[in-house]
């Protein structure tokens, strides 16, 4: 009886089509698959850990950080670049007195004269002359604090310009007076900063009529705008100068020298 099942299995194997010689290749795995599997193995014969293969796959899919920043810029970067482009374009359009061949080249001398009124050399020289001739304690106190504010403004503007090193909208060569005041780069505008600081100083420590106070504010604005017309600064440079001048006066007002301190400094001098 046990021989019957064996004979049945033999007949079943004989009748199976895949056991014929011409179909034996279908039961064998492909050589290409074997070669690809063997090539994916390490030379040492050890299979890579699944965690390592996953890490390698992630690293191959990831782009370099610089490429990701260029392909997917942030919203802040896009906004900053757009504002910078608008600033440069508008500043170049407003630079109507950048050279004698510009559209308003005939008015270049007058616009230059407005800018000179905000230069540091005339203000420091005038303050020193008034301080020498002054005989009242109140006048010496105001003039010494004004001199301190002017020096602090020049140093602050020069430090920020050295840090930022922004170029001017036009290729304008700085003059000798600009080199003396260390006003070489574009940001911030030193003339605008000085005009803002001086106008706020006078508005706080001089008794002026309302028309004079309005003229003083307009003068500071005209000094800043003249630097844009001359092609020396961008719009944001002038706005930064206005802000720095306001901050410098606030610092001088906080560190205001009393009349006794001023008298001691005058006596030493």
Secondary structure, 3 states (H helix, E strand, C coil): CHHHHHHHHHHHHHHCHHHCHHHHHHHCCCHHHHHHHHHHCCCCCCCCCHHHHHHHHHHHHCCCHHHHHHHCCCHHHHHHHHHHHHHHHHHHHHCCCCCCCCCCHHHHHHHHHHHHCCCHHHHHHHHHHHHHHCCCHHHHHHHHHHHHHHHHHHHHHHHHHHHHCCCCCCCCCCCHHHHHCCCCCCCCCHHHHHHHHHHHHHHHHCCCCHHHHHHHHHHHHHHHHHHHHCCCCCHHHHHHHHHHHHHHHHHHHHCCCCHHHHHHHHHHC
